[in-house]
Amino acid sequence: MPPHDGSSARAPESEGRSQSAGPGRQVLSDSVYEHIKAMVMDHEIAPGARVGIEALSRALGVSPTPVREALARLESDGLVVKRSLSGYRATELLTREGLEELFEMRLLLEPRAAALAAVNATEEQLDAIERLVEEMQTHPGPTGRYADYRDFAALDQRLHDAIAVASQRPLLADAVERLHSHLHVFRLRSVRSADDPTPAEHERVVRAILRRKPDRAAEAMAEHLTRSLRRQLSQEPKS
């Protein structure tokens, strides 16, 4: 469904008229993707609702092509699904059981990835991981609309993915990335308090990796994920 705020919905329009190929086309594609993604994250496109290509094309002031490209990317993200004869629909929110299963998978994968990263990460990878956790300190968490915490969410995902990549286990890293766990969790619209312990938990994980302490890295990651799940469950996720 098109958003109620027409001004924000039509932000890509000028790009669509002035750019038609090359880098400009990629800018347009990315812009449309981010707009539709925000609509899904903020429930302007309701969970389970049909996502109409023509309606979105009109609302955003672009041709159907970048909308189709954006929906294909969102399908890869797990935010929309494509069904034969009925087109795209926004995925349903995680139920309590789905949230528990997601974190069960993360607890199987990510502590192991953190332990291996502590042993196998290159110095360049360690530097990148350290920069990510420092940069996260400068961005607000999920306290409002997706546009307000988009950078934080992206950095959160990049940090966990970077740790997995630093494990030097490509299949493990691919499995972590494919969960797209942060998109699904943030979509539950959790509210981050001023004394949110997430940054401190991240720092403990990264500190253990930087010090090349695999057991401590695995323990810190497991602790972070377990506490994160508890925080989510305490807020009664929507079903």
Secondary structure, DSSP 8 states (H G I E B T S, - for coil): ---S-HHHHTTTHHHHHH--SHHHHHHHHHHHHHHHHHHHHTTSS-TT-EE-HHHHHHHHTS-HHHHHHHHHHHHHHTSEEEETTTEEEE-----HHHHHHHHHHHHHHHHHHHHHHHHH--HHHHHHHHHHHHHHTTS--SSS-HHHHHHHHHHHHHHHHHHHHHTT-HHHHHHHHHT-HHHHHHTT-----TT-SHHHHHHHHHHHHHTT-HHHHHHHHHHHHHHHHHHHHHT----
